[in-house]
Each structure stands twice: as structure tokens, then as C-alpha cells.
Amino acid sequence: MRRRMFVSAGGAAMLAGCARISNALNDNGTIHNILGAAQPLNHLIIGTHGRAKTYRESDIDSDFRVNGFDTPSDARYRDLVQGRFGAYRLVVDGAVERKQALSLAELRALQTYSEITRHDCVEGWSAIGKWSGVPLGTVLALAKPAANARYAIFHCFDRAPEGDPYYESLDLKEAAHPQTVLALALNDRPLDPDHGAPVRLRIPTQLGYKSAKWVYRIQVVDSFRAIHGGKGGYWEDNGYEWYAGI
């Protein structure tokens, strides 16, 4: 049974697109019940077992579409861009034994991943790109999550138009998937600001809204219920599925 069949069980979510979900969908309790009921089965069966399809160099879309919220324009991010991200540190903290604050150079020294995969947006479009970076599992292993840790929360530089902070999450098993990567480059070039520089999450096994851009902190936790809206991500707080396998 293909992943798409499970996603289509919550097909109404596809109507939303990569902008704030409509009020009608937000307020539709029946749809939310359907999505909520399908999600555990989705995650249990697909889980960390499947791998996203890989492609050839000739399949790459040279003009990889930019989507999502506007590139951050606050002083903190502008200063990092002007300094070519020399002052950037990826913080890994929370329920870990060894807190990390990794520079971009240190992340590049760990780089072991490069693969050509397709980005599938909930809007219905897709694009193929070559992503290079560090397996997320490698970075989390440096921090050594505590025995009770269950999730990784990704805090990002961008904010929604209404001012809410953007964040995403994965359980630690999905974070350890070999294709889940902290991307540093796209199509053999360092990420540019519009595509999520200096670090973005890349999860080819799930819909595009899970691949958060502009990540500056990974917080390891045992539960995300007390974080922002409590659903595990900005879009999830607004009605999307937490597990978005494709």
C-alpha cells in the first residue's frame, strides 16, 4: 500500500497550500477528527522504513522554487547574512547530555550527505534538487539525547505574518532516518537566504512544510505539548497533520 493512500485519507489538508489554512478548514471538527485518526496509522506503517526516491543529475530543477514565508528581515538575521554567517551557531540543547553550539564550519566538517530528491509541497507542486549537508542523526548523536527524550524541536529565524514564531518537530526515530538532513547546500551551492541559509531541515519522506528553513536551534524534549500551540509545529498548530509522510 503506497504512502499516498494514507495522505489522501486526509486529502482536505491539500486544499490549504503553503499559506495560512482557511478558517473553514480550521473550524471543521470532522476533518480534524479524520486527520487525527489516520495520523498514528500513517506513522506506524510508514515510520522510518521507507526511503524517498532519488534522481539523476539531469533531473535537477536549476531554478528551485522558493516558497513559504518571507526571508527573515530582522537585524539579527541581516547581521548574520552580512557577516557570511561567521557568527552563526546551531544550538542543540534541552534533554541532552552534551549541549552543542556548532559553527557553520564545524557543521561543514561533519558533512557526509548528498542526494538528489524531490520536494513535494502541500500545494501540489514539486521540484527536484541536490541537497548536501549533515545527517540530522549525526548532529543529535553529538548531543546525546537523554533516555526520556522523544522529539527534536526546530526553532527558526522566520516568523509568520501575524508574528508567531516558526517551528517544526520530528520524533527522534524519524530524525535518525538516513535521508533526514540538515542541509547546507542546494545544487552544489551554499544555501542562499531565500532557500533557508545557513541551515534548513530537509525531509524528503514528508511533505515540504516539514522541511523548516532558517534553523538556529534544535531543542530535544520529551513532549511538545507546552511549546507554542502544542501540536508540534506552526502549521500543525493551524490544522495540518504532524506526520506528513508521502
C-alpha positions in Angstrom: 0.0 0.0 0.0 1.5 3.3 -1.1 2.1 6.3 1.2 -0.1 8.5 -0.9 -3.1 6.4 0.0 -2.7 7.4 3.7 -2.1 11.0 2.8 -5.2 11.1 0.7 -7.3 9.9 3.7 -6.7 13.5 4.9 -7.0 15.0 1.5 -8.8 18.1 2.6 -5.5 19.3 4.0 -4.2 19.5 0.4 -6.7 22.3 -0.2 -4.8 24.6 2.0 -1.5 25.4 0.2 1.6 26.9 1.8 -0.1 29.8 3.4 -2.4 30.1 6.5 -5.0 27.4 6.4 -8.5 28.7 5.7 -10.9 29.4 8.5 -13.4 26.9 7.2 -10.8 24.1 7.4 -9.6 25.3 10.8 -13.1 25.2 12.2 -14.1 21.9 10.6 -14.1 19.4 13.5 -14.9 16.4 11.3 -11.9 16.9 9.1 -9.6 17.3 12.1 -11.0 14.1 13.6 -10.3 12.2 10.4 -6.8 13.5 10.1 -6.1 12.8 13.8 -7.4 9.2 13.5 -5.3 8.5 10.4 -2.1 10.0 11.6 -1.0 7.3 14.1 -1.5 4.6 11.5 0.3 6.7 8.9 3.3 7.0 11.2 3.2 3.4 12.4 3.2 1.8 9.0 5.5 4.3 7.1 7.6 5.3 10.1 11.3 5.2 9.4 11.2 2.3 7.0 10.6 3.9 3.6 13.1 5.9 1.6 12.3 8.7 -0.8 13.1 8.2 -4.4 16.4 9.5 -5.7 17.0 11.1 -9.1 19.8 11.8 -11.6 21.8 15.0 -12.1 19.9 15.5 -15.3 16.6 15.6 -13.4 17.6 18.6 -11.2 15.5 21.8 -11.5 18.1 24.5 -11.8 15.5 27.1 -10.7 14.4 25.6 -7.5 11.2 27.3 -6.4 11.1 29.5 -3.3 8.1 29.1 -1.1 6.9 29.7 2.4 7.1 32.8 4.5 9.3 35.8 3.5 13.1 35.6 4.2 13.8 36.9 7.7 14.5 40.7 7.7 15.2 41.3 11.3 18.5 42.8 12.5 19.8 39.5 13.9 19.4 37.7 10.6 20.6 40.6 8.5 23.8 40.8 10.6 24.4 37.1 10.0 24.0 37.4 6.3 26.3 40.5 6.1 28.9 38.5 8.1 28.5 35.5 5.8 27.2 33.5 8.8 30.6 33.6 10.5 28.8 34.3 13.9 26.1 31.6 13.3 25.9 28.8 15.9 23.4 25.9 15.7 22.4 25.3 19.3 21.4 21.8 20.3 20.0 21.7 23.9 17.2 20.6 26.1 17.1 17.0 27.2 20.7 16.2 26.1 23.9 15.3 28.0 26.2 17.4 25.9 24.8 20.8 24.7 26.2 21.9 21.4 26.8 25.2 19.7 28.1 24.4 16.3 29.5 26.9 13.8 28.8 26.6 10.1 32.5 25.5 9.6 32.0 22.7 12.2 28.9 21.6 10.5 30.6 21.5 7.1 33.4 19.4 8.6 30.7 16.8 9.5 29.2 16.8 6.0 28.6 13.3 4.8 25.3 13.5 2.9 24.5 14.4 -0.7 21.4 13.1 -2.5 19.0 14.2 -5.3 15.4 14.1 -4.1 12.1 15.7 -4.8 10.5 18.3 -2.7 6.7 17.9 -2.6 4.6 20.9 -1.4 1.2 20.5 0.1 0.0 23.0 -2.6 0.6 20.3 -5.3 3.8 21.4 -6.9 7.2 19.7 -6.7 10.9 20.3 -7.5 14.0 18.2 -7.7 17.2 19.3 -6.1 20.5 18.0 -4.9 20.8 18.5 -1.2 24.1 18.3 0.7 24.6 18.6 4.4 24.9 16.7 7.6 22.6 13.8 8.6 20.5 15.1 11.5 21.2 11.9 13.4 24.9 12.7 13.3 24.3 16.1 15.0 21.9 14.7 17.6 24.4 11.9 18.5 26.9 14.6 19.4 24.5 16.0 21.9 23.5 12.5 23.2 19.7 12.8 23.9 18.6 11.8 27.4 16.8 8.4 27.9 13.4 10.1 28.2 13.8 12.3 25.1 11.3 11.7 22.3 11.3 14.7 20.0 13.5 17.3 18.3 12.0 20.8 18.0 13.4 23.1 15.3 13.3 26.8 16.1 13.7 29.1 13.1 14.6 32.7 12.4 11.4 33.4 10.5 8.0 34.4 11.8 4.5 34.1 10.4 2.8 37.3 9.2 0.9 37.6 12.5 4.1 37.4 14.4 4.0 33.8 15.6 7.5 32.1 15.7 8.0 29.4 13.1 9.0 25.9 14.4 8.7 22.3 13.5 9.4 18.9 15.1 10.2 15.3 14.5 10.3 12.3 16.7 13.8 11.0 17.3 13.3 7.9 15.2 12.3 9.9 12.2 15.2 12.3 12.9 17.5 9.4 12.6 16.2 8.4 9.2 19.3 8.3 6.8 17.7 10.9 4.4 16.7 13.4 7.1 19.4 16.1 6.8 20.5 19.5 8.0 21.0 20.9 4.5 23.9 23.4 3.9 23.8 23.4 0.1 21.4 23.1 -2.8 22.6 22.1 -6.2 26.2 22.2 -5.2 26.0 25.8 -3.9 25.7 27.0 -0.3 22.1 27.8 0.6 21.1 31.3 -0.2 18.9 33.3 2.3 15.7 32.7 0.3 16.2 28.9 0.4 16.9 28.8 4.1 20.5 29.7 4.7 22.6 28.9 6.5 20.8 25.6 7.7 17.5 24.1 6.8 15.9 20.9 7.6 15.4 18.6 4.6 13.0 15.6 5.0 12.3 14.1 1.5 10.0 11.4 3.0 7.5 14.0 4.2 5.6 17.0 2.7 7.6 20.2 2.2 6.2 22.1 5.2 8.1 19.8 7.5 11.4 20.9 5.9 11.8 24.1 8.0 14.2 26.8 6.8 16.5 29.1 8.8 17.0 26.7 11.7 19.1 28.1 14.6 18.2 25.8 17.5 17.3 22.2 18.0 15.6 21.6 21.3 15.3 18.0 22.4 12.3 17.3 24.6 10.1 14.5 26.0 6.9 16.3 24.9 6.0 19.3 22.7 2.6 20.0 24.3 3.9 23.1 26.2 5.7 24.5 23.2 3.8 27.3 21.3 0.4 25.8 20.2 1.3 22.3 21.5 0.8 20.5 18.2 4.5 20.2 17.2 4.8 22.9 14.5 3.5 26.2 13.3 1.4 24.6 10.5 0.3 21.8 12.8 -0.9 24.4 15.3 -3.1 25.6 12.4 -4.6 22.3 11.4 -2.1 20.4 9.4 -1.0 16.9 10.1 2.0 16.4 12.4 3.2 13.4 10.4 3.1 14.3 6.7 4.5 11.2 5.0 4.3 10.8 1.3 
